[in-house]
Amino acid sequence: MLESKVAKLESDVSYIRRDVDELKTDVKSIDRNMIAVLERLDSIKDSLAKKPSIDAVDRKVSDAKLAVLLGVPAIIAAGTGLYKLSMYFFL
């Protein structure tokens, strides 16, 4: 009777060892994957650091709006002046 219990324990221990070996393999795989993920995260952080800030983009948009607001009336005024000159001289 004792021998059967010992045999059962030995069998259980062999299954436990097999499971532990599988867990070790899984942990190694997870470690490799985490290293790759961390490297990719560093790459993403570097690329985000090179992007302009929201304030810089807002400033450029505001500058472009101002240029359009000042440029369009100037073009209209110049066109109107040229039209009036052409009407004065050619009619």
N, CA, C and O atoms as a CHARMM CRD file, in Angstrom:
* protein
*
  364
    1    1 MET  N      0.80800  -1.19100   0.00000 PROA 1      0.00000
    2    1 MET  CA     0.00000   0.00000   0.00000 PROA 1      0.00000
    3    1 MET  C      0.85700   1.26300   0.00000 PROA 1      0.00000
    4    1 MET  O      0.56100   2.22600  -0.70700 PROA 1      0.00000
    5    2 LEU  N      1.91100   1.24700   0.79300 PROA 2      0.00000
    6    2 LEU  CA     2.80900   2.39200   0.84800 PROA 2      0.00000
    7    2 LEU  C      3.51400   2.59100  -0.48700 PROA 2      0.00000
    8    2 LEU  O      3.74100   3.72200  -0.91600 PROA 2      0.00000
    9    3 GLU  N      3.85400   1.49800  -1.13300 PROA 3      0.00000
   10    3 GLU  CA     4.52400   1.59100  -2.43300 PROA 3      0.00000
   11    3 GLU  C      3.62800   2.24600  -3.47600 PROA 3      0.00000
   12    3 GLU  O      4.11500   3.01100  -4.30800 PROA 3      0.00000
   13    4 SER  N      2.35500   1.96900  -3.45000 PROA 4      0.00000
   14    4 SER  CA     1.45200   2.58300  -4.43000 PROA 4      0.00000
   15    4 SER  C      1.32100   4.08200  -4.18400 PROA 4      0.00000
   16    4 SER  O      1.21400   4.86500  -5.12800 PROA 4      0.00000
   17    5 LYS  N      1.33100   4.48000  -2.90700 PROA 5      0.00000
   18    5 LYS  CA     1.26200   5.91100  -2.58600 PROA 5      0.00000
   19    5 LYS  C      2.53500   6.62400  -3.03600 PROA 5      0.00000
   20    5 LYS  O      2.47700   7.73200  -3.56900 PROA 5      0.00000
   21    6 VAL  N      3.67300   5.98900  -2.82100 PROA 6      0.00000
   22    6 VAL  CA     4.95200   6.56700  -3.25700 PROA 6      0.00000
   23    6 VAL  C      4.98400   6.66700  -4.77600 PROA 6      0.00000
   24    6 VAL  O      5.43700   7.67300  -5.32300 PROA 6      0.00000
   25    7 ALA  N      4.51000   5.63800  -5.45600 PROA 7      0.00000
   26    7 ALA  CA     4.47500   5.66400  -6.92500 PROA 7      0.00000
   27    7 ALA  C      3.56800   6.78800  -7.41000 PROA 7      0.00000
   28    7 ALA  O      3.88400   7.47300  -8.38200 PROA 7      0.00000
   29    8 LYS  N      2.44000   6.97300  -6.72900 PROA 8      0.00000
   30    8 LYS  CA     1.51100   8.05700  -7.10000 PROA 8      0.00000
   31    8 LYS  C      2.17600   9.41300  -6.89700 PROA 8      0.00000
   32    8 LYS  O      2.06300  10.29400  -7.74900 PROA 8      0.00000
   33    9 LEU  N      2.87000   9.58500  -5.76900 PROA 9      0.00000
   34    9 LEU  CA     3.58400  10.83800  -5.50300 PROA 9      0.00000
   35    9 LEU  C      4.67500  11.08300  -6.53900 PROA 9      0.00000
   36    9 LEU  O      4.83700  12.20800  -7.01200 PROA 9      0.00000
   37   10 GLU  N      5.41900  10.04900  -6.89200 PROA 10     0.00000
   38   10 GLU  CA     6.46400  10.19600  -7.91300 PROA 10     0.00000
   39   10 GLU  C      5.85200  10.60400  -9.24700 PROA 10     0.00000
   40   10 GLU  O      6.40900  11.43600  -9.96200 PROA 10     0.00000
   41   11 SER  N      4.72200  10.02600  -9.57500 PROA 11     0.00000
   42   11 SER  CA     4.04400  10.38100 -10.82500 PROA 11     0.00000
   43   11 SER  C      3.58900  11.84000 -10.78400 PROA 11     0.00000
   44   11 SER  O      3.75700  12.58400 -11.75000 PROA 11     0.00000
   45   12 ASP  N      3.01300  12.23300  -9.64900 PROA 12     0.00000
   46   12 ASP  CA     2.55800  13.62100  -9.51200 PROA 12     0.00000
   47   12 ASP  C      3.72900  14.59300  -9.60100 PROA 12     0.00000
   48   12 ASP  O      3.61600  15.64700 -10.22700 PROA 12     0.00000
   49   13 VAL  N      4.84700  14.24500  -8.98000 PROA 13     0.00000
   50   13 VAL  CA     6.03300  15.10300  -9.02500 PROA 13     0.00000
   51   13 VAL  C      6.54600  15.21900 -10.45500 PROA 13     0.00000
   52   13 VAL  O      6.98500  16.29500 -10.86200 PROA 13     0.00000
   53   14 SER  N      6.50300  14.15100 -11.21700 PROA 14     0.00000
   54   14 SER  CA     6.97100  14.23800 -12.61100 PROA 14     0.00000
   55   14 SER  C      6.06800  15.16500 -13.42000 PROA 14     0.00000
   56   14 SER  O      6.55000  15.90800 -14.27500 PROA 14     0.00000
   57   15 TYR  N      4.75800  15.12700 -13.15500 PROA 15     0.00000
   58   15 TYR  CA     3.84700  16.05400 -13.84200 PROA 15     0.00000
   59   15 TYR  C      4.11800  17.50300 -13.42000 PROA 15     0.00000
   60   15 TYR  O      4.08800  18.42200 -14.23900 PROA 15     0.00000
   61   16 ILE  N      4.38000  17.67900 -12.13400 PROA 16     0.00000
   62   16 ILE  CA     4.68800  19.03000 -11.64200 PROA 16     0.00000
   63   16 ILE  C      5.96300  19.54600 -12.29900 PROA 16     0.00000
   64   16 ILE  O      6.01800  20.70300 -12.71500 PROA 16     0.00000
   65   17 ARG  N      6.98600  18.70300 -12.39700 PROA 17     0.00000
   66   17 ARG  CA     8.24200  19.11900 -13.04400 PROA 17     0.00000
   67   17 ARG  C      8.00700  19.47600 -14.50500 PROA 17     0.00000
   68   17 ARG  O      8.54700  20.46800 -14.99700 PROA 17     0.00000
   69   18 ARG  N      7.20100  18.67100 -15.20500 PROA 18     0.00000
   70   18 ARG  CA     6.90100  18.96000 -16.60700 PROA 18     0.00000
   71   18 ARG  C      6.19300  20.31400 -16.73400 PROA 18     0.00000
   72   18 ARG  O      6.51500  21.11700 -17.60900 PROA 18     0.00000
   73   19 ASP  N      5.21800  20.55100 -15.84000 PROA 19     0.00000
   74   19 ASP  CA     4.49400  21.82000 -15.87000 PROA 19     0.00000
   75   19 ASP  C      5.41800  22.99700 -15.56800 PROA 19     0.00000
   76   19 ASP  O      5.30400  24.05100 -16.19400 PROA 19     0.00000
   77   20 VAL  N      6.32300  22.82600 -14.62400 PROA 20     0.00000
   78   20 VAL  CA     7.27700  23.88700 -14.28600 PROA 20     0.00000
   79   20 VAL  C      8.19700  24.15900 -15.47400 PROA 20     0.00000
   80   20 VAL  O      8.50200  25.31600 -15.76200 PROA 20     0.00000
   81   21 ASP  N      8.63600  23.12600 -16.15700 PROA 21     0.00000
   82   21 ASP  CA     9.47500  23.31400 -17.34500 PROA 21     0.00000
   83   21 ASP  C      8.72100  24.08900 -18.42500 PROA 21     0.00000
   84   21 ASP  O      9.29000  24.96000 -19.08300 PROA 21     0.00000
   85   22 GLU  N      7.43600  23.76700 -18.60600 PROA 22     0.00000
   86   22 GLU  CA     6.63100  24.50600 -19.58300 PROA 22     0.00000
   87   22 GLU  C      6.48600  25.96500 -19.17300 PROA 22     0.00000
   88   22 GLU  O      6.54200  26.86200 -20.01400 PROA 22     0.00000
   89   23 LEU  N      6.29800  26.19900 -17.87900 PROA 23     0.00000
   90   23 LEU  CA     6.19000  27.57400 -17.38600 PROA 23     0.00000
   91   23 LEU  C      7.48800  28.34500 -17.61200 PROA 23     0.00000
   92   23 LEU  O      7.46000  29.52100 -17.97400 PROA 23     0.00000
   93   24 LYS  N      8.62100  27.68500 -17.40000 PROA 24     0.00000
   94   24 LYS  CA     9.91000  28.34200 -17.64000 PROA 24     0.00000
   95   24 LYS  C     10.03800  28.75200 -19.10300 PROA 24     0.00000
   96   24 LYS  O     10.50200  29.85100 -19.40900 PROA 24     0.00000
   97   25 THR  N      9.62800  27.87000 -19.99800 PROA 25     0.00000
   98   25 THR  CA     9.67700  28.18400 -21.42800 PROA 25     0.00000
   99   25 THR  C      8.77300  29.37100 -21.74500 PROA 25     0.00000
  100   25 THR  O      9.15000  30.26700 -22.49900 PROA 25     0.00000
  101   26 ASP  N      7.57400  29.36500 -21.16000 PROA 26     0.00000
  102   26 ASP  CA     6.64300  30.47100 -21.39000 PROA 26     0.00000
  103   26 ASP  C      7.19500  31.78700 -20.86100 PROA 26     0.00000
  104   26 ASP  O      7.05500  32.82600 -21.50600 PROA 26     0.00000
  105   27 VAL  N      7.81900  31.74700 -19.69500 PROA 27     0.00000
  106   27 VAL  CA     8.39100  32.96100 -19.10400 PROA 27     0.00000
  107   27 VAL  C      9.51300  33.50200 -19.98500 PROA 27     0.00000
  108   27 VAL  O      9.61700  34.71300 -20.17700 PROA 27     0.00000
  109   28 LYS  N     10.34900  32.62100 -20.51900 PROA 28     0.00000
  110   28 LYS  CA    11.42100  33.07200 -21.41300 PROA 28     0.00000
  111   28 LYS  C     10.84400  33.73100 -22.65500 PROA 28     0.00000
  112   28 LYS  O     11.34900  34.75600 -23.11300 PROA 28     0.00000
  113   29 SER  N      9.79400  33.14700 -23.19600 PROA 29     0.00000
  114   29 SER  CA     9.14600  33.72100 -24.37400 PROA 29     0.00000
  115   29 SER  C      8.54700  35.08300 -24.05300 PROA 29     0.00000
  116   29 SER  O      8.66200  36.02100 -24.84200 PROA 29     0.00000
  117   30 ILE  N      7.91500  35.18800 -22.90400 PROA 30     0.00000
  118   30 ILE  CA     7.33800  36.46900 -22.48700 PROA 30     0.00000
  119   30 ILE  C      8.43600  37.50400 -22.30200 PROA 30     0.00000
  120   30 ILE  O      8.25700  38.66100 -22.68300 PROA 30     0.00000
  121   31 ASP  N      9.56500  37.11600 -21.72800 PROA 31     0.00000
  122   31 ASP  CA    10.68800  38.04100 -21.55000 PROA 31     0.00000
  123   31 ASP  C     11.17200  38.57300 -22.89800 PROA 31     0.00000
  124   31 ASP  O     11.41400  39.77100 -23.04600 PROA 31     0.00000
  125   32 ARG  N     11.31100  37.67800 -23.87800 PROA 32     0.00000
  126   32 ARG  CA    11.76400  38.12100 -25.20400 PROA 32     0.00000
  127   32 ARG  C     10.75100  39.07900 -25.82600 PROA 32     0.00000
  128   32 ARG  O     11.12400  40.09200 -26.41700 PROA 32     0.00000
  129   33 ASN  N      9.47400  38.75200 -25.69000 PROA 33     0.00000
  130   33 ASN  CA     8.44100  39.61700 -26.25100 PROA 33     0.00000
  131   33 ASN  C      8.40300  40.97100 -25.55300 PROA 33     0.00000
  132   33 ASN  O      8.20100  41.99700 -26.20300 PROA 33     0.00000
  133   34 MET  N      8.59300  40.98400 -24.24800 PROA 34     0.00000
  134   34 MET  CA     8.59500  42.24600 -23.50600 PROA 34     0.00000
  135   34 MET  C      9.77300  43.11700 -23.91200 PROA 34     0.00000
  136   34 MET  O      9.64200  44.33800 -23.99700 PROA 34     0.00000
  137   35 ILE  N     10.90800  42.50800 -24.16000 PROA 35     0.00000
  138   35 ILE  CA    12.06400  43.27700 -24.62300 PROA 35     0.00000
  139   35 ILE  C     11.74100  43.94400 -25.95200 PROA 35     0.00000
  140   35 ILE  O     12.05600  45.11600 -26.15400 PROA 35     0.00000
  141   36 ALA  N     11.11600  43.20500 -26.85600 PROA 36     0.00000
  142   36 ALA  CA    10.74100  43.77600 -28.15300 PROA 36     0.00000
  143   36 ALA  C      9.72300  44.89200 -27.97800 PROA 36     0.00000
  144   36 ALA  O      9.80500  45.91800 -28.65500 PROA 36     0.00000
  145   37 VAL  N      8.77000  44.70500 -27.08400 PROA 37     0.00000
  146   37 VAL  CA     7.74800  45.73200 -26.84100 PROA 37     0.00000
  147   37 VAL  C      8.38600  46.98400 -26.25200 PROA 37     0.00000
  148   37 VAL  O      8.04700  48.09600 -26.65600 PROA 37     0.00000
  149   38 LEU  N      9.29200  46.81900 -25.31500 PROA 38     0.00000
  150   38 LEU  CA     9.95200  47.97300 -24.70300 PROA 38     0.00000
  151   38 LEU  C     10.80900  48.72700 -25.71400 PROA 38     0.00000
  152   38 LEU  O     10.85600  49.95700 -25.69000 PROA 38     0.00000
  153   39 GLU  N     11.48500  48.00200 -26.60100 PROA 39     0.00000
  154   39 GLU  CA    12.26700  48.67200 -27.64600 PROA 39     0.00000
  155   39 GLU  C     11.34800  49.46600 -28.56500 PROA 39     0.00000
  156   39 GLU  O     11.66300  50.59700 -28.93700 PROA 39     0.00000
  157   40 ARG  N     10.21700  48.88200 -28.93000 PROA 40     0.00000
  158   40 ARG  CA     9.25100  49.57700 -29.79100 PROA 40     0.00000
  159   40 ARG  C      8.68000  50.80000 -29.08100 PROA 40     0.00000
  160   40 ARG  O      8.46700  51.84000 -29.70400 PROA 40     0.00000
  161   41 LEU  N      8.43500  50.67700 -27.79100 PROA 41     0.00000
  162   41 LEU  CA     7.92700  51.80100 -27.01100 PROA 41     0.00000
  163   41 LEU  C      8.94100  52.93700 -26.97800 PROA 41     0.00000
  164   41 LEU  O      8.56800  54.10300 -27.10100 PROA 41     0.00000
  165   42 ASP  N     10.21200  52.61100 -26.81600 PROA 42     0.00000
  166   42 ASP  CA    11.25200  53.64200 -26.86000 PROA 42     0.00000
  167   42 ASP  C     11.27600  54.32900 -28.21400 PROA 42     0.00000
  168   42 ASP  O     11.43800  55.54700 -28.28900 PROA 42     0.00000
  169   43 SER  N     11.11800  53.56500 -29.27400 PROA 43     0.00000
  170   43 SER  CA    11.08500  54.13200 -30.61900 PROA 43     0.00000
  171   43 SER  C      9.90000  55.08100 -30.77600 PROA 43     0.00000
  172   43 SER  O     10.03100  56.15600 -31.36000 PROA 43     0.00000
  173   44 ILE  N      8.75400  54.68000 -30.25700 PROA 44     0.00000
  174   44 ILE  CA     7.56400  55.53300 -30.33800 PROA 44     0.00000
  175   44 ILE  C      7.76600  56.80700 -29.52800 PROA 44     0.00000
  176   44 ILE  O      7.39400  57.89300 -29.97300 PROA 44     0.00000
  177   45 LYS  N      8.35600  56.67700 -28.33500 PROA 45     0.00000
  178   45 LYS  CA     8.62100  57.86300 -27.51600 PROA 45     0.00000
  179   45 LYS  C      9.55000  58.83000 -28.24400 PROA 45     0.00000
  180   45 LYS  O      9.32700  60.04000 -28.22200 PROA 45     0.00000
  181   46 ASP  N     10.59100  58.30200 -28.88900 PROA 46     0.00000
  182   46 ASP  CA    11.51800  59.15800 -29.62600 PROA 46     0.00000
  183   46 ASP  C     10.81800  59.87900 -30.76700 PROA 46     0.00000
  184   46 ASP  O     11.04400  61.07000 -30.97800 PROA 46     0.00000
  185   47 SER  N      9.96800  59.16900 -31.50600 PROA 47     0.00000
  186   47 SER  CA     9.28400  59.81100 -32.62900 PROA 47     0.00000
  187   47 SER  C      8.27600  60.84000 -32.13400 PROA 47     0.00000
  188   47 SER  O      8.08500  61.86700 -32.78400 PROA 47     0.00000
  189   48 LEU  N      7.63100  60.59100 -31.00700 PROA 48     0.00000
  190   48 LEU  CA     6.69900  61.57200 -30.45300 PROA 48     0.00000
  191   48 LEU  C      7.43000  62.80700 -29.94100 PROA 48     0.00000
  192   48 LEU  O      6.90300  63.91800 -30.01300 PROA 48     0.00000
  193   49 ALA  N      8.62900  62.61900 -29.43100 PROA 49     0.00000
  194   49 ALA  CA     9.40200  63.75800 -28.93600 PROA 49     0.00000
  195   49 ALA  C      9.78500  64.69600 -30.07500 PROA 49     0.00000
  196   49 ALA  O      9.97600  65.89200 -29.85200 PROA 49     0.00000
  197   50 LYS  N      9.89900  64.16800 -31.28800 PROA 50     0.00000
  198   50 LYS  CA    10.28000  64.98700 -32.43800 PROA 50     0.00000
  199   50 LYS  C      9.09700  65.72800 -33.05200 PROA 50     0.00000
  200   50 LYS  O      9.29000  66.63900 -33.85700 PROA 50     0.00000
  201   51 LYS  N      7.88200  65.35000 -32.68500 PROA 51     0.00000
  202   51 LYS  CA     6.69300  65.99700 -33.23900 PROA 51     0.00000
  203   51 LYS  C      6.52900  67.37800 -32.61600 PROA 51     0.00000
  204   51 LYS  O      6.90000  67.58300 -31.46000 PROA 51     0.00000
  205   52 PRO  N      5.97200  68.33400 -33.37800 PROA 52     0.00000
  206   52 PRO  CA     5.74800  69.65900 -32.79300 PROA 52     0.00000
  207   52 PRO  C      4.64200  69.60400 -31.73700 PROA 52     0.00000
  208   52 PRO  O      3.74000  68.76900 -31.79400 PROA 52     0.00000
  209   53 SER  N      4.74400  70.51400 -30.78100 PROA 53     0.00000
  210   53 SER  CA     3.73400  70.55200 -29.72500 PROA 53     0.00000
  211   53 SER  C      2.44600  71.16600 -30.26300 PROA 53     0.00000
  212   53 SER  O      2.42800  71.75400 -31.34400 PROA 53     0.00000
  213   54 ILE  N      1.38300  71.02400 -29.50200 PROA 54     0.00000
  214   54 ILE  CA     0.08900  71.58900 -29.90400 PROA 54     0.00000
  215   54 ILE  C      0.19400  73.10400 -29.99700 PROA 54     0.00000
  216   54 ILE  O     -0.38900  73.71400 -30.89400 PROA 54     0.00000
  217   55 ASP  N      0.93200  73.71300 -29.07700 PROA 55     0.00000
  218   55 ASP  CA     1.09300  75.16600 -29.10700 PROA 55     0.00000
  219   55 ASP  C      1.79500  75.62000 -30.38300 PROA 55     0.00000
  220   55 ASP  O      1.41700  76.63200 -30.97300 PROA 55     0.00000
  221   56 ALA  N      2.80600  74.88400 -30.80800 PROA 56     0.00000
  222   56 ALA  CA     3.52400  75.24900 -32.03200 PROA 56     0.00000
  223   56 ALA  C      2.61600  75.13100 -33.24700 PROA 56     0.00000
  224   56 ALA  O      2.64800  75.98600 -34.13100 PROA 56     0.00000
  225   57 VAL  N      1.81100  74.08200 -33.29600 PROA 57     0.00000
  226   57 VAL  CA     0.88600  73.90900 -34.42100 PROA 57     0.00000
  227   57 VAL  C     -0.16300  75.01200 -34.40400 PROA 57     0.00000
  228   57 VAL  O     -0.47800  75.58300 -35.44800 PROA 57     0.00000
  229   58 ASP  N     -0.71000  75.31900 -33.22300 PROA 58     0.00000
  230   58 ASP  CA    -1.69800  76.39800 -33.11700 PROA 58     0.00000
  231   58 ASP  C     -1.10100  77.73300 -33.55700 PROA 58     0.00000
  232   58 ASP  O     -1.76600  78.52500 -34.22400 PROA 58     0.00000
  233   59 ARG  N      0.14200  77.97800 -33.18500 PROA 59     0.00000
  234   59 ARG  CA     0.80400  79.22600 -33.56800 PROA 59     0.00000
  235   59 ARG  C      0.95200  79.30900 -35.08900 PROA 59     0.00000
  236   59 ARG  O      0.72100  80.36500 -35.67700 PROA 59     0.00000
  237   60 LYS  N      1.33400  78.20700 -35.72200 PROA 60     0.00000
  238   60 LYS  CA     1.48800  78.21000 -37.17600 PROA 60     0.00000
  239   60 LYS  C      0.15000  78.40400 -37.87400 PROA 60     0.00000
  240   60 LYS  O      0.07200  79.10300 -38.88300 PROA 60     0.00000
  241   61 VAL  N     -0.89700  77.79300 -37.34600 PROA 61     0.00000
  242   61 VAL  CA    -2.23200  77.97500 -37.93200 PROA 61     0.00000
  243   61 VAL  C     -2.67000  79.42400 -37.78800 PROA 61     0.00000
  244   61 VAL  O     -3.22300  80.00100 -38.72400 PROA 61     0.00000
  245   62 SER  N     -2.42900  80.01500 -36.63000 PROA 62     0.00000
  246   62 SER  CA    -2.78600  81.41900 -36.41800 PROA 62     0.00000
  247   62 SER  C     -2.00800  82.32900 -37.35900 PROA 62     0.00000
  248   62 SER  O     -2.56700  83.27600 -37.91000 PROA 62     0.00000
  249   63 ASP  N     -0.72700  82.04800 -37.54500 PROA 63     0.00000
  250   63 ASP  CA     0.08100  82.84400 -38.47500 PROA 63     0.00000
  251   63 ASP  C     -0.44300  82.72300 -39.89800 PROA 63     0.00000
  252   63 ASP  O     -0.48300  83.70900 -40.63500 PROA 63     0.00000
  253   64 ALA  N     -0.84400  81.51800 -40.28500 PROA 64     0.00000
  254   64 ALA  CA    -1.38000  81.32000 -41.63600 PROA 64     0.00000
  255   64 ALA  C     -2.69800  82.06000 -41.80500 PROA 64     0.00000
  256   64 ALA  O     -2.94000  82.66300 -42.85100 PROA 64     0.00000
  257   65 LYS  N     -3.55300  82.02100 -40.78900 PROA 65     0.00000
  258   65 LYS  CA    -4.82500  82.75200 -40.85700 PROA 65     0.00000
  259   65 LYS  C     -4.57300  84.24700 -40.99000 PROA 65     0.00000
  260   65 LYS  O     -5.22800  84.92400 -41.78200 PROA 65     0.00000
  261   66 LEU  N     -3.62500  84.76000 -40.21700 PROA 66     0.00000
  262   66 LEU  CA    -3.30200  86.18200 -40.27500 PROA 66     0.00000
  263   66 LEU  C     -2.77300  86.55600 -41.65000 PROA 66     0.00000
  264   66 LEU  O     -3.12700  87.60500 -42.18800 PROA 66     0.00000
  265   67 ALA  N     -1.93200  85.71000 -42.22000 PROA 67     0.00000
  266   67 ALA  CA    -1.39800  85.98600 -43.55800 PROA 67     0.00000
  267   67 ALA  C     -2.51800  86.02000 -44.58500 PROA 67     0.00000
  268   67 ALA  O     -2.51400  86.86400 -45.48100 PROA 67     0.00000
  269   68 VAL  N     -3.46800  85.11900 -44.46400 PROA 68     0.00000
  270   68 VAL  CA    -4.59700  85.10300 -45.40200 PROA 68     0.00000
  271   68 VAL  C     -5.46100  86.33500 -45.19200 PROA 68     0.00000
  272   68 VAL  O     -5.87700  86.97400 -46.15800 PROA 68     0.00000
  273   69 LEU  N     -5.73500  86.67400 -43.93400 PROA 69     0.00000
  274   69 LEU  CA    -6.58500  87.83400 -43.65300 PROA 69     0.00000
  275   69 LEU  C     -5.95200  89.13700 -44.12600 PROA 69     0.00000
  276   69 LEU  O     -6.66100  90.05500 -44.54100 PROA 69     0.00000
  277   70 LEU  N     -4.64200  89.22600 -44.07000 PROA 70     0.00000
  278   70 LEU  CA    -3.96500  90.43600 -44.54100 PROA 70     0.00000
  279   70 LEU  C     -3.70500  90.39100 -46.04000 PROA 70     0.00000
  280   70 LEU  O     -3.71100  91.42900 -46.70000 PROA 70     0.00000
  281   71 GLY  N     -3.48100  89.22000 -46.57300 PROA 71     0.00000
  282   71 GLY  CA    -3.12800  89.09400 -47.98200 PROA 71     0.00000
  283   71 GLY  C     -4.30700  89.24800 -48.92100 PROA 71     0.00000
  284   71 GLY  O     -4.17100  89.87400 -49.97200 PROA 71     0.00000
  285   72 VAL  N     -5.45400  88.70000 -48.57500 PROA 72     0.00000
  286   72 VAL  CA    -6.61900  88.75200 -49.46700 PROA 72     0.00000
  287   72 VAL  C     -7.07700  90.18900 -49.69800 PROA 72     0.00000
  288   72 VAL  O     -7.28000  90.56600 -50.85200 PROA 72     0.00000
  289   73 PRO  N     -7.25000  91.01200 -48.66100 PROA 73     0.00000
  290   73 PRO  CA    -7.64800  92.40500 -48.93700 PROA 73     0.00000
  291   73 PRO  C     -6.60600  93.16500 -49.76400 PROA 73     0.00000
  292   73 PRO  O     -6.95800  94.01100 -50.58600 PROA 73     0.00000
  293   74 ALA  N     -5.32500  92.85900 -49.54300 PROA 74     0.00000
  294   74 ALA  CA    -4.28700  93.53600 -50.32500 PROA 74     0.00000
  295   74 ALA  C     -4.39000  93.14700 -51.79200 PROA 74     0.00000
  296   74 ALA  O     -4.23300  93.99800 -52.66700 PROA 74     0.00000
  297   75 ILE  N     -4.64800  91.88300 -52.07300 PROA 75     0.00000
  298   75 ILE  CA    -4.79700  91.43500 -53.46100 PROA 75     0.00000
  299   75 ILE  C     -6.03700  92.05800 -54.08700 PROA 75     0.00000
  300   75 ILE  O     -6.01000  92.47700 -55.24500 PROA 75     0.00000
  301   76 ILE  N     -7.12200  92.11700 -53.32300 PROA 76     0.00000
  302   76 ILE  CA    -8.35200  92.73400 -53.84400 PROA 76     0.00000
  303   76 ILE  C     -8.12200  94.21200 -54.12600 PROA 76     0.00000
  304   76 ILE  O     -8.56700  94.72200 -55.15400 PROA 76     0.00000
  305   77 ALA  N     -7.43200  94.90000 -53.22800 PROA 77     0.00000
  306   77 ALA  CA    -7.15400  96.32700 -53.43000 PROA 77     0.00000
  307   77 ALA  C     -6.28300  96.53400 -54.66100 PROA 77     0.00000
  308   77 ALA  O     -6.53200  97.44600 -55.45000 PROA 77     0.00000
  309   78 ALA  N     -5.26800  95.69900 -54.83200 PROA 78     0.00000
  310   78 ALA  CA    -4.39700  95.83300 -56.00400 PROA 78     0.00000
  311   78 ALA  C     -5.18300  95.55200 -57.27600 PROA 78     0.00000
  312   78 ALA  O     -5.02900  96.26400 -58.26900 PROA 78     0.00000
  313   79 GLY  N     -6.02300  94.52300 -57.25900 PROA 79     0.00000
  314   79 GLY  CA    -6.84100  94.20900 -58.43600 PROA 79     0.00000
  315   79 GLY  C     -7.80900  95.32900 -58.75900 PROA 79     0.00000
  316   79 GLY  O     -8.01000  95.66600 -59.92600 PROA 79     0.00000
  317   80 THR  N     -8.40700  95.90300 -57.73300 PROA 80     0.00000
  318   80 THR  CA    -9.33800  97.01400 -57.94700 PROA 80     0.00000
  319   80 THR  C     -8.60500  98.21400 -58.52100 PROA 80     0.00000
  320   80 THR  O     -9.11000  98.88200 -59.42300 PROA 80     0.00000
  321   81 GLY  N     -7.42000  98.48900 -58.00200 PROA 81     0.00000
  322   81 GLY  CA    -6.63300  99.61100 -58.52100 PROA 81     0.00000
  323   81 GLY  C     -6.26000  99.40000 -59.97500 PROA 81     0.00000
  324   81 GLY  O     -6.35100 100.32800 -60.77800 PROA 81     0.00000
  325   82 LEU  N     -5.84300  98.19500 -60.32500 PROA 82     0.00000
  326   82 LEU  CA    -5.49900  97.91100 -61.72300 PROA 82     0.00000
  327   82 LEU  C     -6.72500  98.01900 -62.62300 PROA 82     0.00000
  328   82 LEU  O     -6.62900  98.50300 -63.75100 PROA 82     0.00000
  329   83 TYR  N     -7.85900  97.57600 -62.13400 PROA 83     0.00000
  330   83 TYR  CA    -9.09100  97.67300 -62.91800 PROA 83     0.00000
  331   83 TYR  C     -9.44900  99.13200 -63.15700 PROA 83     0.00000
  332   83 TYR  O     -9.80400  99.50900 -64.27400 PROA 83     0.00000
  333   84 LYS  N     -9.36000  99.95300 -62.11700 PROA 84     0.00000
  334   84 LYS  CA    -9.69300 101.37600 -62.26200 PROA 84     0.00000
  335   84 LYS  C     -8.71700 102.06500 -63.21200 PROA 84     0.00000
  336   84 LYS  O     -9.11900 102.91200 -64.01000 PROA 84     0.00000
  337   85 LEU  N     -7.44300 101.70400 -63.12900 PROA 85     0.00000
  338   85 LEU  CA    -6.46400 102.29800 -64.04800 PROA 85     0.00000
  339   85 LEU  C     -6.75700 101.89600 -65.48800 PROA 85     0.00000
  340   85 LEU  O     -6.70200 102.72300 -66.39800 PROA 85     0.00000
  341   86 SER  N     -7.06800 100.61600 -65.68200 PROA 86     0.00000
  342   86 SER  CA    -7.35400 100.17400 -67.05200 PROA 86     0.00000
  343   86 SER  C     -8.62000 100.83300 -67.57600 PROA 86     0.00000
  344   86 SER  O     -8.68700 101.15800 -68.76200 PROA 86     0.00000
  345   87 MET  N     -9.61100 101.03900 -66.74500 PROA 87     0.00000
  346   87 MET  CA   -10.84300 101.71000 -67.17400 PROA 87     0.00000
  347   87 MET  C    -10.57200 103.18600 -67.47700 PROA 87     0.00000
  348   87 MET  O    -11.15700 103.74200 -68.40600 PROA 87     0.00000
  349   88 TYR  N     -9.70700 103.81400 -66.71300 PROA 88     0.00000
  350   88 TYR  CA    -9.40600 105.22500 -66.91500 PROA 88     0.00000
  351   88 TYR  C     -8.65800 105.44400 -68.23200 PROA 88     0.00000
  352   88 TYR  O     -8.96300 106.37000 -68.98300 PROA 88     0.00000
  353   89 PHE  N     -7.67500 104.57800 -68.50200 PROA 89     0.00000
  354   89 PHE  CA    -6.86300 104.77900 -69.69600 PROA 89     0.00000
  355   89 PHE  C     -7.48700 104.20000 -70.95800 PROA 89     0.00000
  356   89 PHE  O     -7.25300 104.73600 -72.04100 PROA 89     0.00000
  357   90 PHE  N     -8.25500 103.15100 -70.86700 PROA 90     0.00000
  358   90 PHE  CA    -8.74200 102.49000 -72.07300 PROA 90     0.00000
  359   90 PHE  C    -10.18200 102.82100 -72.40900 PROA 90     0.00000
  360   90 PHE  O    -10.66500 102.36800 -73.44700 PROA 90     0.00000
  361   91 LEU  N    -10.87200 103.55700 -71.62400 PROA 91     0.00000
  362   91 LEU  CA   -12.24700 103.92400 -71.98100 PROA 91     0.00000
  363   91 LEU  C    -12.40600 105.36900 -72.18500 PROA 91     0.00000
  364   91 LEU  O    -13.50500 105.83200 -72.49000 PROA 91     0.00000
